[in-house]
C-alpha cells in the first residue's frame, strides 16, 4: 500500500489564500448543509507545563473526505529551535478507510484558520469597513491580517499585544500590505474606531469590553477553542448578531461558552456561518448592528484544505508516495 506524503515545503509552494478561502468556504457550507459528521474534540496534556495536543476528526462523505488532524502546542520547543505549534492531517481513503495521505499542516493550519476569519469578514463586515483592530501578535496573527486584507482593502491596522515589542514586530512583518500599521498600548485602543476586530490570543479573560465596540463593528473571535478560554465581554452578545463555524461546539468550548453560561445567549440563537454562504441567512442586516463570528475550528475545514492542497500538489507532480 502506498501513502502520499506532503511536506511543509510542498504545502508552502502550492498553498494560496484563494485556495484556502475556497476550501474553507466549501467546508463551512457542508457543515451547515448537514453533509458532515463531526466528532467531539479530544484534548490532552503533554508532560510539561502548558504542553498539550488536540484531535479533531470528521467525515464529509459526499465530498469523499474522512480523516483527522492532530494539533499540538509544546512551549519548550522554541528553546529547541523548533516550532511550538505542530499540526498534521491524515486523510483516509473514502472507499477502504486505509491511510491515503499524510499532510504537514502547521503552515496549512495558519491559512485554514485565517481563511475562516476572511469568510466571516467577507460576508459580515460592512461594505465600507477598512480599519482592522487586532488583539494578539503571536504565531497566528500575521495569517489573520493577511487573510482579511486579501478580502477587504484595508487603510489601517492597529495591533495590540501584551508585549509591545511583539506588536511592533508584527507591524514590521506586515509592511508590504501598504496600509497604516500601528502598535497600540491597550486592547481598547485597538478596538475603538475599528470597523473590523480580530482577536487571536490564548486569553482566559475578556479583552474586548462591550463599551469599546461601536455600532456596525464586525468581530471575529479566533482564540477560544477550549473550556475557559475567553476574549470578549459576554454582555456584548446581548445586542450582537452571533455566528459560528459550529454553534454546538461554540457554545461548549468556543467564545460563546461564556455568554451561554450567563444566559445572555442560547445555542439556538447562534447562526452557522455556512447558512450565510448557502444563502439561507442574510448575514448582516443593517450597517448599525454588531456582528460576531466565533471560530473554534472544525475538522471539515482541515479535511477540505488538506484535500485541496493534495490535489494541487498532485497536479504539479510534487507529491511523494511511500510504501506503508
N, C-alpha and C positions, 0 to 999 in steps of 0.2 A: 504494500500500500504506500502511496506517495502523499506527503504532506507539503502544501505550499507554504513557504515562509517569506514574510515581508519584513525586511529590516527597517529600522528607523530611517536609514539613508534613502531607501527606496520610497518610503512614505513621504519624506520631505520633498523628494523630487517630483512626485506626481500630485500631491495634495494642493488644492487651491481653496480659497474662500468660497468661490462659486460652487465647487464640488461639495464642500461641507454643508453649505446652505441648502442646496437641493436635497442632499441625503437626509439631513435632519428634518427638513420640511416633510419629506416623504414618511419619515418615521413618526412624526407627530400626527400626521393625517391618519396613519394606520392605527395609532393608539386611539384616537378619537372615534374612528370608524369601527372599533371593536375587532380588528383583524389580528390583534396581538394577544399573547398570554404572557403576563409579566409576573415573575415570581418575587416574593419578598426579598429585600436586600439583606445580605448577610454581612455583619460587621465583626471583626475580630481584632484583638490586640496583639502586638508584637512583644518581643522580650526586651523592651527598652521603653523608657518614659516617652509617651507621645507617639510611639510607633504602632502601626496597625494597618489592616487592609480590609477591603470590602469586595464582595462578589455580587455582580448584577447579571441576571440571566433572563432570557425571554425567548419567545418564538414569534415569528411573523410568517406563518405557513403560506399564505397567498403569495408572499414575496420570496418564498423558498429559503427563509432565514431562520436559523436557530443556533444558539450558542451563548457565550458568556464573556464578561470582562472582569478581570481582576485588577483592582486599583490599590496601590499601596502608598503609604507615607511613612518614611523612616527618617526622622530629623537628623540623625547622626551621619547620614550618608554624605552630607556636604563636606564634612571633615575628611571623608574617604576619597573625595574627588569625583563622586558620582551623584546623580540627581536624587533629591529627597523623594520626589514623586515617581512612581512607576505604574505603567498600565500595559496590560496585554489582553488582546481579544482573541478568543478561539471560536472560529466558525465551524459548525458541523455540517456534514452533507445531509441535505434535506431528505434524501431517499434512504440512506443507510444509517444515519446517525453517527457515522465514523468521522474522526477529525478531518477537516477539509483544508483549513488554513489557519496559521498562527501569525497574528499581525502585531508588530510592535506598536503600541498605542499611546505612548507618552506624549509625543508631539501631536498625534492624531486626536487625543483626548482634549488637548487645548483648543483645537479647532472645533471639535464636536460641541463642547460646552459653550464656546463663544458663539457658534452658529445658532444655538437656541436663543441666545440673547438677541442676535441680529434678526431672527424671525419675529420675535416679540416686538422689537423696536420698529421693524418694517411695517407691522400690522397695527400696532397700538399707539405709537408716539404720534403727536400732532404732525401734520404735513409740513409745517414750518419749523419743526424742532431742529435746533442746530448747536445747542450748548450742552455738553456732556459733563456731568459730575461723577467722578469715580472714587469710591472708597475702597482702598486696598491697592498695594503696589507690588504684590508678590508674583509668583510664578505665572498665574493665570491672567493677571491684569492686562498685559500687553495684548494678548489674544482677544480679550473682550473689547478693548478700544478699537483695534484694527477691524474687527468684525462689524462693530456699529458704524465705523467710518466708511466701511465698504457699502453700506446700505443708505446712509444719510450723509450729505455734505456738511461736515462739522466746521463751525467757525471758531469754537473754543472748547478746550478740555481742561477741567480743573481736577487735580489729583490730591487726595488726602491719604496719608498712611501714618501709622503710629511712629514710623521713622521718617522724618522729613527728608533725610538723605535718600531713602528709597523712593520717595515720591519724586524728588528731583531727578534721580537716575532714570525713572520711567519716562519722565518728560523728555529727557535727552534721547532715549531709545526711540521715541515716537516722533522725533523732529521731522522725519520725512513726510509726515502727514500734511504739513504745510498750513497748519492752523495754530492759533494761540494755545500754548501749553503752559499751565501754571501749577506749581506745587503750593498747596494751601495748608494752613496750620490747624484746621479743625474740620470735622465732618460737616458742621453747619455751613462753613464757607463753601464746601464742595457742593452742597445741596441747594443752597439759596441761589436763585437766579438760573438754575439749570433746567432745561426742558426735558432732559433725559438723565436719569440717575442709575448707575450700575454699582451694586455692592458686591465685592468679591473678596471676602475676608473669612477667617475661621472664627469670627466673634461669637460669643455666647451671651451677648447683651445688646440691647438696641443702640445702634449708632446713629440712625436717622430718626429724628423726632418729628412728630406729626406737624408741629407748628412751623417747621422749616420748609415744608413741601407746599409749593404754590399750586393753585388750581391749574389744571392742564398738564401737570407733570406726568411723565411715564417713569416708573421704577422697575428695574429688573434686579431681583434679589437672587444672586448666583451662589452664595456661600453656604447656606444651610442645607445639609444633606444627612443630618443625624440628630437624634434627640438632644435637646439642649442648645443647639446652635441657633443663633438669632442675630439679625442685623437691623430689623425695622421695628419701630414702635407699633405694638399691636393695635393701639387705638386708631392708627392711620387707616386700618382696614374697614372701619365703620362707615367711612364716606367714600371709599375707593371701590373700583370695579376689579375683582380679583381673577387672575388667570394663572394656570399652571400647566406643566407638561403632563402631570398625572395627579388629579385632585386628591385621590385617596392617599397617595404617598406624601403629597404636600402637607396634608392635614396631620399626618403621622410623624414625619421626620423632616419636613421642609420648613420654610419660613412661616407658613400659615399655621403651624402647630400651636403657636403661642396665642394667636387670635382665636383659634378654635377652642383652646383650653379655657380662655377667659370668656367665652360666649359672645365675642364680638363678631364672629364669623362662623358659619356652618360649612361643612364639607359640600353640601348640596349647592351652596352659593358660588363655589369655585368653578370657573369655566375652563374646560380643556382648551388650550391654545389651538389644538387641532381642529376644533369646531369652527374657529375663525378661518383657518386655512381651507376648510371644506365648504365655506360659505353658509354654514348653519347658524353662525352667530355674527353679528355686525362688528364686534370688537369695540373700539372706542366709538361712542355715540355723540359726544359733544367735545368742543375744544376746551371746555372748562373742567371736565371730570378728571380725576386722578386714576390712572390705571397701574396695576401692579402685576408683574409676572414673576412667579416663583418657580425657579428651576432647581429641582432636587436631582435631576438626571435619571433617565430611564434606559434600560438595556436596549430597546429597539433602536435608539439613537446610535449606540455603539455598533450594533449589528449592521445597520444601514450604511454608516460611514466606512466601516471596515470593508464591506462588500463593494462599495463604490471605489475605494482605493484599490482593492484587489482587481476589479475589472480594468481600471485604468492602467495599472502596472502590467497586467497580462497583455493588454492591447499594445503596450510599448515593448514587450518582451523583457520585462525587468523582474519577473518572478523567479524564485528559486524553489525547486522541488527536492525533497529529501526522502529517503526510504524511512518508513516509520512502522 
